[in-house]
Amino acid sequence: MTIRWKVLFPTILLSLSLLPPALMAEEPKKIGFVDMQRALNESAEGKRALNELKSLMEEKKTSLEQEKEVIEKKKEELDNQGLLLNEATRLEREEEIRRLERDHSRRFSDTKDELAGLEGKYTGLIRTELLEVVNALGKEMNYLLVLEKQFSAILYAPDSIDMTDIVIQRFDEIKSR
């Protein structure tokens, strides 16, 4: 349990225990949880973003593989012709290969960073919209507390309080309008 939860959890329990008995008697309050990772992966918007990322990743991978093939071909040509070339030409080609490898390594790193950034952007946008849906559903369905399954250390919870399917359904409805 993180330090944040070690401090927050007792505070929540204390706050709940201090609620006036009359307020507690009004209507039974419910506690639910949502698996946000599953909601991200299974919602139509999440699937679309994942497919877009996969498509872009395949495109970049193909490009990087083609670059690598060109470098390997140049290395092979140098190995085959190395003894026949004069010293200056051989050194020039070796330097060209080193430059191509360095550029390829940079492009690989840049591509990896770009894809990670896009994934973070998509995930952040969808997560924000999912949280809006969770908040609306929590109010609408009269939940006292809705927890996130992955990060709130839920060790056991019955399926009856899992709101994930409802959140996915509502999110998909909102996004399809």
Secondary structure by P-SEA (a helix, b strand, c coil): ccaaaaaaaaaaaaaaaacccccccccbbbbbccaaaaaaaccaaaaaaaaaaaaaaaaaaaaaaaaaaaaaaaaaaaaaccccccaaaaaaaaaaaaaaaaaaaaaaaaaaaaaaaaaaaaaaaaaaaaaaaaaaaaaaacccccccccccccccccccccaaaaaaaaaaaaaac
